[in-house]
């Protein structure tokens, strides 16, 4: 278990089973992987947990965690073998009460555990009616016909994101100060800009760029929601030959010294060269900042890729 606290944000990354109950006495056990709580302005708590596909079907059919029929925006057929990741938000009224008592993410975790273990003064939070599912996603392998490794994610979203987080604010003015699903925000951005992408892993999105000025290269977006961090990489298409690595490393050190944002990285073992830059999102998703960062990556590659190619092929 890891705990991270920054100003008014606190989060826990874990992997523990939590028993939730319903008003009729029925119970289900889910595996909680993340908890995130923030108490600036209006308090907010997001829980992330995984469930097998058969249990997900039961949750939908029995309307657990406020999965009401009208709340699910789109339907999807999950496969039966892979687990499903679910994000849910705690009732805002309860979150605000916790904030009034100076609670944090550890307080919430304790209130999810049995009373005999937690000893918390906060009421039992392991009640499904207290939580509203925001989305559910399942990672699936790419079809073999695509001829490459990677992952895609399928799932559904609910109306609770708009009603409990965005609160009806126009999308171009929204800066969510509650927990932000960075993955969903990045996906929405890529889709809105007609950028084709795939999941290289659960946390890494892969794109391909083709620029008349710079050539073709692979872009990677690494998503670290617990740290409110997005990391962008542009990978040069050719590895640096072993004999040139030391010399190019010295040249890149000079380039890094003058860069205001981002840095070049060269793997001395295999010669992979990439340009990395980061975006901190502790105050929320900001489409304008992400766009500028992505454009900066493209501009850097359009400038440096021909130079690196010339160095490689002239030696």
C-alpha positions, 0 to 999 in steps of 0.5 A: 500500500502506498499513500501520497499526500499533496496539499489538499489531495491525498490518495492511496494505491492498494489491492485489498478486498472490500465487502460492500452491502446494500439496503436489502442486506445483500453483499458483494466483494470488490478489489479496491486498487485506488482511493483519491480524496480532495477537500478544496472547495467542494470535497470529492472522493473517487474509488477505483475497484476491479470486479470479474465480468460475471459480478459486473453483470450482477452489479448492473442488473441489480443496480448496485452503486447507483447503476440505474438504467437511465444512468448508463450512457452507452452499453458494451458487452464485456468479455468473460475472462478479463476483470473490469475496472470501475470508478465510483464517486462518493456522495458529495454530501458525505465527502463534505461531512468528512472534510468538515471533520478534517478527514483524509483518504486514510479516514475513508479507507478505514471507514470502508473496513469492518468496524472491528478493524477500523475503529473509525468515528466515520460511519461505515462507507461500505454501502453501495448506495453511497457511491455512484459509478462513473465508468467501467472499462475492460482492457482487451487485446488487439485483434491479430489482424492488426499485426501488432501488440497493444491493448484497447479498452472498452466500457461505458460511462454514466451520467454521474460524471456530468452531474456530480463532477462537471455539474453541467458546466459547458465542457470548454469551461470545465476545470475539474478540481475534484478527482479527474480521470486522466485516462478518459480526458486523454481519450476524449481529446484524442477522439475529438482530434481524430488521432488514432491510438491504441493501448500499449499497456494499461497506462500507456497510449501509443500513437503514430505521427507522420509529418512532412517536415519530420518524418514518421515516429511513435508517440507515447502518452504515459498516464499516472493518475495517482500522481496527477501526471501525464508524461509524453514521449516521442521515440525516434524511429531508428536506434542509435548505433553503438559506436555513435551513442557516446558522442550523441549523448554528449551532444544531447546533454548540450541540447538539454541544457538550453531546453525550457521544457522536456529532455532527450533520453538515450538508452545506452543498452539498445540505442533507443532515443526519445524526447520526454516532457511532462504535464502536472495535473494537480489542479485539474485537466487542462486541454490547452496545456496538453495541446501546447505540450503535444505541439511542442513534442511535434515541433521538437521532432520535426526539428531534430529527427532529420538532424539525428538521421543525418548523423546516423547515416553519414557515419 
